Amino acid sequence: MAASATLSSKFQISLPKAVREAQHWQAGQEFVFIPKGKGVLLMPVPELGDLAGIAEGAHTDAVRDREDRY
């Protein structure tokens, strides 16, 4: 999907409707900007409930303890 937008004089960008609908983004949703080279990555900030169980099944055998740190 190729879409473009123009930066306004107030440094605002409107996200194209096709992008908003494809990503299921809603008004009032929070985003984070991550610099990547000469560009930026726009990512929605996940809700706390969406993170529940994200590390399920992770192996913790090799996890260092505070005593292992310098």
CHARMM-style PDB file with segment names, atoms N, HN, CA, C and O in Angstrom:
ATOM      1  N   MET     1       0.850  -1.169   0.000  1.00  0.00      PROA
ATOM      2  CA  MET     1       0.000   0.000   0.000  1.00  0.00      PROA
ATOM      3  C   MET     1       0.897   1.233   0.000  1.00  0.00      PROA
ATOM      4  O   MET     1       1.653   1.437   0.950  1.00  0.00      PROA
ATOM      5  N   ALA     2       0.833   2.039  -1.018  1.00  0.00      PROA
ATOM      6  HN  ALA     2       0.219   1.873  -1.790  1.00  0.00      PROA
ATOM      7  CA  ALA     2       1.596   3.276  -1.091  1.00  0.00      PROA
ATOM      8  C   ALA     2       0.646   4.444  -0.867  1.00  0.00      PROA
ATOM      9  O   ALA     2      -0.324   4.618  -1.605  1.00  0.00      PROA
ATOM     10  N   ALA     3       0.928   5.227   0.138  1.00  0.00      PROA
ATOM     11  HN  ALA     3       1.715   5.085   0.737  1.00  0.00      PROA
ATOM     12  CA  ALA     3       0.111   6.398   0.434  1.00  0.00      PROA
ATOM     13  C   ALA     3       1.052   7.511   0.854  1.00  0.00      PROA
ATOM     14  O   ALA     3       2.145   7.248   1.355  1.00  0.00      PROA
ATOM     15  N   SER     4       0.638   8.744   0.656  1.00  0.00      PROA
ATOM     16  HN  SER     4      -0.251   8.958   0.250  1.00  0.00      PROA
ATOM     17  CA  SER     4       1.485   9.859   1.047  1.00  0.00      PROA
ATOM     18  C   SER     4       0.651  10.914   1.760  1.00  0.00      PROA
ATOM     19  O   SER     4      -0.576  10.935   1.658  1.00  0.00      PROA
ATOM     20  N   ALA     5       1.345  11.788   2.484  1.00  0.00      PROA
ATOM     21  HN  ALA     5       2.341  11.770   2.566  1.00  0.00      PROA
ATOM     22  CA  ALA     5       0.707  12.894   3.189  1.00  0.00      PROA
ATOM     23  C   ALA     5       1.673  14.060   3.185  1.00  0.00      PROA
ATOM     24  O   ALA     5       2.871  13.872   2.976  1.00  0.00      PROA
ATOM     25  N   THR     6       1.166  15.271   3.413  1.00  0.00      PROA
ATOM     26  HN  THR     6       0.192  15.424   3.582  1.00  0.00      PROA
ATOM     27  CA  THR     6       1.981  16.473   3.405  1.00  0.00      PROA
ATOM     28  C   THR     6       2.026  17.068   4.808  1.00  0.00      PROA
ATOM     29  O   THR     6       1.008  17.159   5.493  1.00  0.00      PROA
ATOM     30  N   LEU     7       3.219  17.468   5.218  1.00  0.00      PROA
ATOM     31  HN  LEU     7       4.047  17.394   4.662  1.00  0.00      PROA
ATOM     32  CA  LEU     7       3.405  18.106   6.517  1.00  0.00      PROA
ATOM     33  C   LEU     7       2.834  19.520   6.444  1.00  0.00      PROA
ATOM     34  O   LEU     7       3.207  20.302   5.570  1.00  0.00      PROA
ATOM     35  N   SER     8       1.926  19.844   7.368  1.00  0.00      PROA
ATOM     36  HN  SER     8       1.622  19.209   8.079  1.00  0.00      PROA
ATOM     37  CA  SER     8       1.287  21.164   7.356  1.00  0.00      PROA
ATOM     38  C   SER     8       2.199  22.222   7.963  1.00  0.00      PROA
ATOM     39  O   SER     8       3.254  21.900   8.508  1.00  0.00      PROA
ATOM     40  N   SER     9       1.790  23.482   7.868  1.00  0.00      PROA
ATOM     41  HN  SER     9       0.932  23.743   7.425  1.00  0.00      PROA
ATOM     42  CA  SER     9       2.564  24.586   8.439  1.00  0.00      PROA
ATOM     43  C   SER     9       2.616  24.501   9.965  1.00  0.00      PROA
ATOM     44  O   SER     9       3.461  25.138  10.594  1.00  0.00      PROA
ATOM     45  N   LYS    10       1.716  23.715  10.559  1.00  0.00      PROA
ATOM     46  HN  LYS    10       1.030  23.197  10.047  1.00  0.00      PROA
ATOM     47  CA  LYS    10       1.705  23.493  12.010  1.00  0.00      PROA
ATOM     48  C   LYS    10       2.419  22.184  12.368  1.00  0.00      PROA
ATOM     49  O   LYS    10       2.307  21.692  13.491  1.00  0.00      PROA
ATOM     50  N   PHE    11       3.155  21.629  11.396  1.00  0.00      PROA
ATOM     51  HN  PHE    11       3.246  22.029  10.484  1.00  0.00      PROA
ATOM     52  CA  PHE    11       3.916  20.380  11.564  1.00  0.00      PROA
ATOM     53  C   PHE    11       3.008  19.200  11.923  1.00  0.00      PROA
ATOM     54  O   PHE    11       3.358  18.373  12.765  1.00  0.00      PROA
ATOM     55  N   GLN    12       1.863  19.131  11.288  1.00  0.00      PROA
ATOM     56  HN  GLN    12       1.579  19.803  10.604  1.00  0.00      PROA
ATOM     57  CA  GLN    12       0.920  18.039  11.489  1.00  0.00      PROA
ATOM     58  C   GLN    12       0.788  17.248  10.195  1.00  0.00      PROA
ATOM     59  O   GLN    12       0.927  17.787   9.097  1.00  0.00      PROA
ATOM     60  N   ILE    13       0.513  15.943  10.355  1.00  0.00      PROA
ATOM     61  HN  ILE    13       0.401  15.506  11.247  1.00  0.00      PROA
ATOM     62  CA  ILE    13       0.285  15.062   9.214  1.00  0.00      PROA
ATOM     63  C   ILE    13      -1.017  14.317   9.443  1.00  0.00      PROA
ATOM     64  O   ILE    13      -1.246  13.780  10.527  1.00  0.00      PROA
ATOM     65  N   SER    14      -1.866  14.282   8.432  1.00  0.00      PROA
ATOM     66  HN  SER    14      -1.679  14.718   7.552  1.00  0.00      PROA
ATOM     67  CA  SER    14      -3.085  13.479   8.499  1.00  0.00      PROA
ATOM     68  C   SER    14      -2.785  12.128   7.879  1.00  0.00      PROA
ATOM     69  O   SER    14      -2.282  12.050   6.758  1.00  0.00      PROA
ATOM     70  N   LEU    15      -3.088  11.080   8.596  1.00  0.00      PROA
ATOM     71  HN  LEU    15      -3.497  11.143   9.506  1.00  0.00      PROA
ATOM     72  CA  LEU    15      -2.858   9.727   8.084  1.00  0.00      PROA
ATOM     73  C   LEU    15      -3.921   9.397   7.040  1.00  0.00      PROA
ATOM     74  O   LEU    15      -5.111   9.592   7.289  1.00  0.00      PROA
ATOM     75  N   PRO    16      -3.517   8.908   5.898  1.00  0.00      PROA
ATOM     76  CA  PRO    16      -4.490   8.555   4.866  1.00  0.00      PROA
ATOM     77  C   PRO    16      -5.498   7.518   5.373  1.00  0.00      PROA
ATOM     78  O   PRO    16      -5.151   6.614   6.133  1.00  0.00      PROA
ATOM     79  N   LYS    17      -6.736   7.668   4.942  1.00  0.00      PROA
ATOM     80  HN  LYS    17      -7.018   8.402   4.325  1.00  0.00      PROA
ATOM     81  CA  LYS    17      -7.817   6.797   5.384  1.00  0.00      PROA
ATOM     82  C   LYS    17      -7.508   5.324   5.110  1.00  0.00      PROA
ATOM     83  O   LYS    17      -7.798   4.470   5.948  1.00  0.00      PROA
ATOM     84  N   ALA    18      -6.927   5.017   3.957  1.00  0.00      PROA
ATOM     85  HN  ALA    18      -6.691   5.710   3.276  1.00  0.00      PROA
ATOM     86  CA  ALA    18      -6.612   3.619   3.620  1.00  0.00      PROA
ATOM     87  C   ALA    18      -5.644   3.017   4.639  1.00  0.00      PROA
ATOM     88  O   ALA    18      -5.774   1.848   5.001  1.00  0.00      PROA
ATOM     89  N   VAL    19      -4.668   3.816   5.106  1.00  0.00      PROA
ATOM     90  HN  VAL    19      -4.562   4.765   4.812  1.00  0.00      PROA
ATOM     91  CA  VAL    19      -3.697   3.335   6.098  1.00  0.00      PROA
ATOM     92  C   VAL    19      -4.396   3.119   7.435  1.00  0.00      PROA
ATOM     93  O   VAL    19      -4.223   2.078   8.069  1.00  0.00      PROA
ATOM     94  N   ARG    20      -5.189   4.110   7.866  1.00  0.00      PROA
ATOM     95  HN  ARG    20      -5.329   4.955   7.351  1.00  0.00      PROA
ATOM     96  CA  ARG    20      -5.906   3.998   9.154  1.00  0.00      PROA
ATOM     97  C   ARG    20      -6.799   2.765   9.186  1.00  0.00      PROA
ATOM     98  O   ARG    20      -6.823   2.031  10.174  1.00  0.00      PROA
ATOM     99  N   GLU    21      -7.522   2.547   8.112  1.00  0.00      PROA
ATOM    100  HN  GLU    21      -7.502   3.144   7.310  1.00  0.00      PROA
ATOM    101  CA  GLU    21      -8.443   1.406   8.072  1.00  0.00      PROA
ATOM    102  C   GLU    21      -7.691   0.083   8.023  1.00  0.00      PROA
ATOM    103  O   GLU    21      -8.090  -0.877   8.683  1.00  0.00      PROA
ATOM    104  N   ALA    22      -6.616   0.016   7.255  1.00  0.00      PROA
ATOM    105  HN  ALA    22      -6.292   0.796   6.719  1.00  0.00      PROA
ATOM    106  CA  ALA    22      -5.850  -1.225   7.137  1.00  0.00      PROA
ATOM    107  C   ALA    22      -5.208  -1.609   8.469  1.00  0.00      PROA
ATOM    108  O   ALA    22      -5.088  -2.793   8.784  1.00  0.00      PROA
ATOM    109  N   GLN    23      -4.794  -0.603   9.255  1.00  0.00      PROA
ATOM    110  HN  GLN    23      -4.891   0.359   8.999  1.00  0.00      PROA
ATOM    111  CA  GLN    23      -4.129  -0.849  10.530  1.00  0.00      PROA
ATOM    112  C   GLN    23      -5.102  -0.854  11.712  1.00  0.00      PROA
ATOM    113  O   GLN    23      -4.703  -1.147  12.839  1.00  0.00      PROA
ATOM    114  N   HSD    24      -6.362  -0.534  11.465  1.00  0.00      PROA
ATOM    115  HN  HSD    24      -6.686  -0.296  10.549  1.00  0.00      PROA
ATOM    116  CA  HSD    24      -7.395  -0.466  12.511  1.00  0.00      PROA
ATOM    117  C   HSD    24      -7.036   0.562  13.585  1.00  0.00      PROA
ATOM    118  O   HSD    24      -7.259   0.334  14.774  1.00  0.00      PROA
ATOM    119  N   TRP    25      -6.478   1.696  13.153  1.00  0.00      PROA
ATOM    120  HN  TRP    25      -6.297   1.881  12.188  1.00  0.00      PROA
ATOM    121  CA  TRP    25      -6.127   2.774  14.078  1.00  0.00      PROA
ATOM    122  C   TRP    25      -7.349   3.630  14.328  1.00  0.00      PROA
ATOM    123  O   TRP    25      -8.163   3.845  13.430  1.00  0.00      PROA
ATOM    124  N   GLN    26      -7.478   4.129  15.573  1.00  0.00      PROA
ATOM    125  HN  GLN    26      -6.816   3.954  16.302  1.00  0.00      PROA
ATOM    126  CA  GLN    26      -8.626   4.919  15.985  1.00  0.00      PROA
ATOM    127  C   GLN    26      -8.181   6.297  16.458  1.00  0.00      PROA
ATOM    128  O   GLN    26      -7.029   6.480  16.853  1.00  0.00      PROA
ATOM    129  N   ALA    27      -9.088   7.262  16.417  1.00  0.00      PROA
ATOM    130  HN  ALA    27     -10.023   7.114  16.096  1.00  0.00      PROA
ATOM    131  CA  ALA    27      -8.804   8.606  16.920  1.00  0.00      PROA
ATOM    132  C   ALA    27      -8.482   8.524  18.404  1.00  0.00      PROA
ATOM    133  O   ALA    27      -9.137   7.788  19.141  1.00  0.00      PROA
ATOM    134  N   GLY    28      -7.490   9.263  18.842  1.00  0.00      PROA
ATOM    135  HN  GLY    28      -6.957   9.861  18.242  1.00  0.00      PROA
ATOM    136  CA  GLY    28      -7.089   9.269  20.245  1.00  0.00      PROA
ATOM    137  C   GLY    28      -6.054   8.214  20.599  1.00  0.00      PROA
ATOM    138  O   GLY    28      -5.547   8.198  21.721  1.00  0.00      PROA
ATOM    139  N   GLN    29      -5.735   7.337  19.666  1.00  0.00      PROA
ATOM    140  HN  GLN    29      -6.146   7.350  18.755  1.00  0.00      PROA
ATOM    141  CA  GLN    29      -4.745   6.288  19.911  1.00  0.00      PROA
ATOM    142  C   GLN    29      -3.363   6.918  20.012  1.00  0.00      PROA
ATOM    143  O   GLN    29      -3.054   7.857  19.278  1.00  0.00      PROA
ATOM    144  N   GLU    30      -2.522   6.405  20.925  1.00  0.00      PROA
ATOM    145  HN  GLU    30      -2.773   5.642  21.521  1.00  0.00      PROA
ATOM    146  CA  GLU    30      -1.187   6.942  21.149  1.00  0.00      PROA
ATOM    147  C   GLU    30      -0.165   6.214  20.274  1.00  0.00      PROA
ATOM    148  O   GLU    30      -0.251   5.003  20.069  1.00  0.00      PROA
ATOM    149  N   PHE    31       0.807   6.984  19.761  1.00  0.00      PROA
ATOM    150  HN  PHE    31       0.876   7.967  19.927  1.00  0.00      PROA
ATOM    151  CA  PHE    31       1.846   6.434  18.897  1.00  0.00      PROA
ATOM    152  C   PHE    31       3.213   6.847  19.391  1.00  0.00      PROA
ATOM    153  O   PHE    31       3.352   7.828  20.122  1.00  0.00      PROA
ATOM    154  N   VAL    32       4.233   6.086  18.985  1.00  0.00      PROA
ATOM    155  HN  VAL    32       4.120   5.289  18.392  1.00  0.00      PROA
ATOM    156  CA  VAL    32       5.613   6.416  19.291  1.00  0.00      PROA
ATOM    157  C   VAL    32       6.352   6.533  17.959  1.00  0.00      PROA
ATOM    158  O   VAL    32       6.078   5.790  17.017  1.00  0.00      PROA
ATOM    159  N   PHE    33       7.302   7.485  17.897  1.00  0.00      PROA
ATOM    160  HN  PHE    33       7.524   8.088  18.663  1.00  0.00      PROA
ATOM    161  CA  PHE    33       8.112   7.702  16.705  1.00  0.00      PROA
ATOM    162  C   PHE    33       9.512   7.174  16.983  1.00  0.00      PROA
ATOM    163  O   PHE    33      10.151   7.587  17.951  1.00  0.00      PROA
ATOM    164  N   ILE    34       9.992   6.263  16.139  1.00  0.00      PROA
ATOM    165  HN  ILE    34       9.473   5.928  15.353  1.00  0.00      PROA
ATOM    166  CA  ILE    34      11.300   5.638  16.315  1.00  0.00      PROA
ATOM    167  C   ILE    34      12.176   6.034  15.123  1.00  0.00      PROA
ATOM    168  O   ILE    34      11.905   5.638  13.990  1.00  0.00      PROA
ATOM    169  N   PRO    35      13.238   6.825  15.388  1.00  0.00      PROA
ATOM    170  CA  PRO    35      14.118   7.237  14.284  1.00  0.00      PROA
ATOM    171  C   PRO    35      14.790   6.022  13.631  1.00  0.00      PROA
ATOM    172  O   PRO    35      15.290   5.137  14.326  1.00  0.00      PROA
ATOM    173  N   LYS    36      14.796   5.985  12.307  1.00  0.00      PROA
ATOM    174  HN  LYS    36      14.389   6.703  11.743  1.00  0.00      PROA
ATOM    175  CA  LYS    36      15.424   4.910  11.525  1.00  0.00      PROA
ATOM    176  C   LYS    36      16.154   5.526  10.344  1.00  0.00      PROA
ATOM    177  O   LYS    36      15.544   5.815   9.314  1.00  0.00      PROA
ATOM    178  N   GLY    37      17.468   5.731  10.491  1.00  0.00      PROA
ATOM    179  HN  GLY    37      17.963   5.496  11.327  1.00  0.00      PROA
ATOM    180  CA  GLY    37      18.238   6.333   9.403  1.00  0.00      PROA
ATOM    181  C   GLY    37      17.721   7.718   9.075  1.00  0.00      PROA
ATOM    182  O   GLY    37      17.688   8.596   9.938  1.00  0.00      PROA
ATOM    183  N   LYS    38      17.312   7.920   7.812  1.00  0.00      PROA
ATOM    184  HN  LYS    38      17.339   7.207   7.111  1.00  0.00      PROA
ATOM    185  CA  LYS    38      16.789   9.217   7.386  1.00  0.00      PROA
ATOM    186  C   LYS    38      15.275   9.292   7.510  1.00  0.00      PROA
ATOM    187  O   LYS    38      14.663  10.277   7.098  1.00  0.00      PROA
ATOM    188  N   GLY    39      14.665   8.247   8.080  1.00  0.00      PROA
ATOM    189  HN  GLY    39      15.162   7.446   8.415  1.00  0.00      PROA
ATOM    190  CA  GLY    39      13.218   8.209   8.221  1.00  0.00      PROA
ATOM    191  C   GLY    39      12.798   7.992   9.662  1.00  0.00      PROA
ATOM    192  O   GLY    39      13.586   8.157  10.593  1.00  0.00      PROA
ATOM    193  N   VAL    40      11.572   7.629   9.818  1.00  0.00      PROA
ATOM    194  HN  VAL    40      10.932   7.495   9.061  1.00  0.00      PROA
ATOM    195  CA  VAL    40      11.020   7.381  11.150  1.00  0.00      PROA
ATOM    196  C   VAL    40       9.986   6.267  11.056  1.00  0.00      PROA
ATOM    197  O   VAL    40       9.244   6.171  10.079  1.00  0.00      PROA
ATOM    198  N   LEU    41       9.950   5.432  12.081  1.00  0.00      PROA
ATOM    199  HN  LEU    41      10.553   5.510  12.875  1.00  0.00      PROA
ATOM    200  CA  LEU    41       8.982   4.338  12.160  1.00  0.00      PROA
ATOM    201  C   LEU    41       7.877   4.774  13.107  1.00  0.00      PROA
ATOM    202  O   LEU    41       8.156   5.193  14.230  1.00  0.00      PROA
ATOM    203  N   LEU    42       6.648   4.684  12.678  1.00  0.00      PROA
ATOM    204  HN  LEU    42       6.421   4.344  11.765  1.00  0.00      PROA
ATOM    205  CA  LEU    42       5.486   5.063  13.477  1.00  0.00      PROA
ATOM    206  C   LEU    42       4.835   3.795  13.999  1.00  0.00      PROA
ATOM    207  O   LEU    42       4.383   2.957  13.219  1.00  0.00      PROA
ATOM    208  N   MET    43       4.786   3.653  15.328  1.00  0.00      PROA
ATOM    209  HN  MET    43       5.154   4.334  15.961  1.00  0.00      PROA
ATOM    210  CA  MET    43       4.225   2.444  15.933  1.00  0.00      PROA
ATOM    211  C   MET    43       3.173   2.817  16.967  1.00  0.00      PROA
ATOM    212  O   MET    43       3.391   3.742  17.750  1.00  0.00      PROA
ATOM    213  N   PRO    44       2.031   2.118  16.992  1.00  0.00      PROA
ATOM    214  CA  PRO    44       1.055   2.377  18.044  1.00  0.00      PROA
ATOM    215  C   PRO    44       1.574   1.842  19.374  1.00  0.00      PROA
ATOM    216  O   PRO    44       2.198   0.782  19.425  1.00  0.00      PROA
ATOM    217  N   VAL    45       1.314   2.578  20.441  1.00  0.00      PROA
ATOM    218  HN  VAL    45       0.807   3.439  20.400  1.00  0.00      PROA
ATOM    219  CA  VAL    45       1.693   2.137  21.781  1.00  0.00      PROA
ATOM    220  C   VAL    45       0.645   1.102  22.209  1.00  0.00      PROA
ATOM    221  O   VAL    45      -0.548   1.404  22.213  1.00  0.00      PROA
ATOM    222  N   PRO    46       1.074  -0.112  22.570  1.00  0.00      PROA
ATOM    223  CA  PRO    46       0.098  -1.142  22.932  1.00  0.00      PROA
ATOM    224  C   PRO    46      -0.566  -0.855  24.277  1.00  0.00      PROA
ATOM    225  O   PRO    46       0.033  -0.243  25.162  1.00  0.00      PROA
ATOM    226  N   GLU    47      -1.789  -1.300  24.413  1.00  0.00      PROA
ATOM    227  HN  GLU    47      -2.275  -1.797  23.695  1.00  0.00      PROA
ATOM    228  CA  GLU    47      -2.498  -1.224  25.692  1.00  0.00      PROA
ATOM    229  C   GLU    47      -1.870  -2.252  26.622  1.00  0.00      PROA
ATOM    230  O   GLU    47      -1.367  -3.273  26.155  1.00  0.00      PROA
ATOM    231  N   LEU    48      -1.890  -2.005  27.913  1.00  0.00      PROA
ATOM    232  HN  LEU    48      -2.299  -1.175  28.292  1.00  0.00      PROA
ATOM    233  CA  LEU    48      -1.290  -2.911  28.886  1.00  0.00      PROA
ATOM    234  C   LEU    48      -1.888  -4.315  28.778  1.00  0.00      PROA
ATOM    235  O   LEU    48      -1.167  -5.305  28.891  1.00  0.00      PROA
ATOM    236  N   GLY    49      -3.179  -4.402  28.564  1.00  0.00      PROA
ATOM    237  HN  GLY    49      -3.765  -3.597  28.472  1.00  0.00      PROA
ATOM    238  CA  GLY    49      -3.845  -5.697  28.441  1.00  0.00      PROA
ATOM    239  C   GLY    49      -3.390  -6.492  27.221  1.00  0.00      PROA
ATOM    240  O   GLY    49      -3.427  -7.723  27.230  1.00  0.00      PROA
ATOM    241  N   ASP    50      -2.963  -5.791  26.173  1.00  0.00      PROA
ATOM    242  HN  ASP    50      -2.934  -4.792  26.166  1.00  0.00      PROA
ATOM    243  CA  ASP    50      -2.486  -6.455  24.961  1.00  0.00      PROA
ATOM    244  C   ASP    50      -1.149  -7.148  25.185  1.00  0.00      PROA
ATOM    245  O   ASP    50      -0.778  -8.032  24.413  1.00  0.00      PROA
ATOM    246  N   LEU    51      -0.417  -6.760  26.231  1.00  0.00      PROA
ATOM    247  HN  LEU    51      -0.718  -6.042  26.858  1.00  0.00      PROA
ATOM    248  CA  LEU    51       0.899  -7.332  26.500  1.00  0.00      PROA
ATOM    249  C   LEU    51       0.830  -8.578  27.385  1.00  0.00      PROA
ATOM    250  O   LEU    51       1.827  -9.283  27.538  1.00  0.00      PROA
ATOM    251  N   ALA    52      -0.332  -8.852  27.964  1.00  0.00      PROA
ATOM    252  HN  ALA    52      -1.142  -8.279  27.839  1.00  0.00      PROA
ATOM    253  CA  ALA    52      -0.487 -10.007  28.841  1.00  0.00      PROA
ATOM    254  C   ALA    52      -0.196 -11.292  28.071  1.00  0.00      PROA
ATOM    255  O   ALA    52      -0.784 -11.541  27.018  1.00  0.00      PROA
ATOM    256  N   GLY    53       0.715 -12.106  28.603  1.00  0.00      PROA
ATOM    257  HN  GLY    53       1.193 -11.904  29.458  1.00  0.00      PROA
ATOM    258  CA  GLY    53       1.040 -13.388  28.002  1.00  0.00      PROA
ATOM    259  C   GLY    53       2.026 -13.309  26.859  1.00  0.00      PROA
ATOM    260  O   GLY    53       2.276 -14.320  26.202  1.00  0.00      PROA
ATOM    261  N   ILE    54       2.599 -12.139  26.597  1.00  0.00      PROA
ATOM    262  HN  ILE    54       2.396 -11.318  27.130  1.00  0.00      PROA
ATOM    263  CA  ILE    54       3.492 -11.979  25.447  1.00  0.00      PROA
ATOM    264  C   ILE    54       4.765 -12.819  25.585  1.00  0.00      PROA
ATOM    265  O   ILE    54       5.348 -13.215  24.576  1.00  0.00      PROA
ATOM    266  N   ALA    55       5.208 -13.097  26.824  1.00  0.00      PROA
ATOM    267  HN  ALA    55       4.734 -12.775  27.644  1.00  0.00      PROA
ATOM    268  CA  ALA    55       6.440 -13.860  27.035  1.00  0.00      PROA
ATOM    269  C   ALA    55       6.152 -15.308  27.448  1.00  0.00      PROA
ATOM    270  O   ALA    55       7.035 -16.013  27.937  1.00  0.00      PROA
ATOM    271  N   GLU    56       4.934 -15.729  27.248  1.00  0.00      PROA
ATOM    272  HN  GLU    56       4.217 -15.157  26.850  1.00  0.00      PROA
ATOM    273  CA  GLU    56       4.559 -17.095  27.612  1.00  0.00      PROA
ATOM    274  C   GLU    56       5.422 -18.094  26.840  1.00  0.00      PROA
ATOM    275  O   GLU    56       5.541 -18.007  25.618  1.00  0.00      PROA
ATOM    276  N   GLY    57       6.012 -19.028  27.550  1.00  0.00      PROA
ATOM    277  HN  GLY    57       5.916 -19.099  28.543  1.00  0.00      PROA
ATOM    278  CA  GLY    57       6.844 -20.045  26.927  1.00  0.00      PROA
ATOM    279  C   GLY    57       8.291 -19.624  26.750  1.00  0.00      PROA
ATOM    280  O   GLY    57       9.090 -20.379  26.195  1.00  0.00      PROA
ATOM    281  N   ALA    58       8.641 -18.430  27.212  1.00  0.00      PROA
ATOM    282  HN  ALA    58       7.992 -17.816  27.662  1.00  0.00      PROA
ATOM    283  CA  ALA    58      10.027 -17.967  27.082  1.00  0.00      PROA
ATOM    284  C   ALA    58      10.922 -18.769  28.017  1.00  0.00      PROA
ATOM    285  O   ALA    58      10.527 -19.091  29.138  1.00  0.00      PROA
ATOM    286  N   HSD    59      12.113 -19.088  27.561  1.00  0.00      PROA
ATOM    287  HN  HSD    59      12.433 -18.827  26.651  1.00  0.00      PROA
ATOM    288  CA  HSD    59      13.070 -19.836  28.375  1.00  0.00      PROA
ATOM    289  C   HSD    59      13.837 -18.860  29.264  1.00  0.00      PROA
ATOM    290  O   HSD    59      14.450 -17.914  28.771  1.00  0.00      PROA
ATOM    291  N   THR    60      13.800 -19.094  30.574  1.00  0.00      PROA
ATOM    292  HN  THR    60      13.301 -19.863  30.974  1.00  0.00      PROA
ATOM    293  CA  THR    60      14.458 -18.192  31.521  1.00  0.00      PROA
ATOM    294  C   THR    60      15.700 -18.823  32.133  1.00  0.00      PROA
ATOM    295  O   THR    60      16.234 -18.302  33.112  1.00  0.00      PROA
ATOM    296  N   ASP    61      16.167 -19.930  31.579  1.00  0.00      PROA
ATOM    297  HN  ASP    61      15.734 -20.354  30.784  1.00  0.00      PROA
ATOM    298  CA  ASP    61      17.338 -20.621  32.129  1.00  0.00      PROA
ATOM    299  C   ASP    61      18.588 -19.750  32.073  1.00  0.00      PROA
ATOM    300  O   ASP    61      19.396 -19.771  33.001  1.00  0.00      PROA
ATOM    301  N   ALA    62      18.757 -18.990  31.004  1.00  0.00      PROA
ATOM    302  HN  ALA    62      18.101 -18.973  30.250  1.00  0.00      PROA
ATOM    303  CA  ALA    62      19.981 -18.218  30.823  1.00  0.00      PROA
ATOM    304  C   ALA    62      19.828 -16.759  31.255  1.00  0.00      PROA
ATOM    305  O   ALA    62      20.682 -15.928  30.943  1.00  0.00      PROA
ATOM    306  N   VAL    63      18.754 -16.447  31.965  1.00  0.00      PROA
ATOM    307  HN  VAL    63      18.061 -17.121  32.218  1.00  0.00      PROA
ATOM    308  CA  VAL    63      18.533 -15.070  32.417  1.00  0.00      PROA
ATOM    309  C   VAL    63      19.476 -14.772  33.573  1.00  0.00      PROA
ATOM    310  O   VAL    63      19.566 -15.530  34.539  1.00  0.00      PROA
ATOM    311  N   ARG    64      20.181 -13.640  33.450  1.00  0.00      PROA
ATOM    312  HN  ARG    64      20.108 -13.024  32.666  1.00  0.00      PROA
ATOM    313  CA  ARG    64      21.120 -13.264  34.507  1.00  0.00      PROA
ATOM    314  C   ARG    64      20.380 -12.653  35.685  1.00  0.00      PROA
ATOM    315  O   ARG    64      19.328 -12.033  35.529  1.00  0.00      PROA
ATOM    316  N   ASP    65      20.948 -12.842  36.860  1.00  0.00      PROA
ATOM    317  HN  ASP    65      21.802 -13.346  36.987  1.00  0.00      PROA
ATOM    318  CA  ASP    65      20.403 -12.255  38.073  1.00  0.00      PROA
ATOM    319  C   ASP    65      21.179 -10.978  38.371  1.00  0.00      PROA
ATOM    320  O   ASP    65      22.221 -10.741  37.761  1.00  0.00      PROA
ATOM    321  N   ARG    66      20.706 -10.169  39.276  1.00  0.00      PROA
ATOM    322  HN  ARG    66      19.859 -10.361  39.772  1.00  0.00      PROA
ATOM    323  CA  ARG    66      21.409  -8.944  39.639  1.00  0.00      PROA
ATOM    324  C   ARG    66      22.821  -9.232  40.129  1.00  0.00      PROA
ATOM    325  O   ARG    66      23.725  -8.423  39.920  1.00  0.00      PROA
ATOM    326  N   GLU    67      23.022 -10.381  40.779  1.00  0.00      PROA
ATOM    327  HN  GLU    67      22.288 -11.038  40.948  1.00  0.00      PROA
ATOM    328  CA  GLU    67      24.341 -10.728  41.299  1.00  0.00      PROA
ATOM    329  C   GLU    67      25.340 -10.980  40.174  1.00  0.00      PROA
ATOM    330  O   GLU    67      26.547 -10.882  40.392  1.00  0.00      PROA
ATOM    331  N   ASP    68      24.854 -11.303  38.969  1.00  0.00      PROA
ATOM    332  HN  ASP    68      23.873 -11.382  38.792  1.00  0.00      PROA
ATOM    333  CA  ASP    68      25.720 -11.574  37.830  1.00  0.00      PROA
ATOM    334  C   ASP    68      26.189 -10.304  37.133  1.00  0.00      PROA
ATOM    335  O   ASP    68      27.069 -10.362  36.273  1.00  0.00      PROA
ATOM    336  N   ARG    69      25.615  -9.160  37.489  1.00  0.00      PROA
ATOM    337  HN  ARG    69      24.901  -9.113  38.187  1.00  0.00      PROA
ATOM    338  CA  ARG    69      25.932  -7.913  36.799  1.00  0.00      PROA
ATOM    339  C   ARG    69      27.113  -7.214  37.460  1.00  0.00      PROA
ATOM    340  O   ARG    69      27.429  -7.461  38.624  1.00  0.00      PROA
ATOM    341  N   TYR    70      27.745  -6.355  36.711  1.00  0.00      PROA
ATOM    342  HN  TYR    70      27.488  -6.155  35.766  1.00  0.00      PROA
ATOM    343  CA  TYR    70      28.890  -5.616  37.227  1.00  0.00      PROA
ATOM    344  C   TYR    70      28.448  -4.508  38.171  1.00  0.00      PROA
ATOM    345  OT1 TYR    70      29.285  -3.779  38.703  1.00  0.00      PROA
TER     346      TYR     70
END
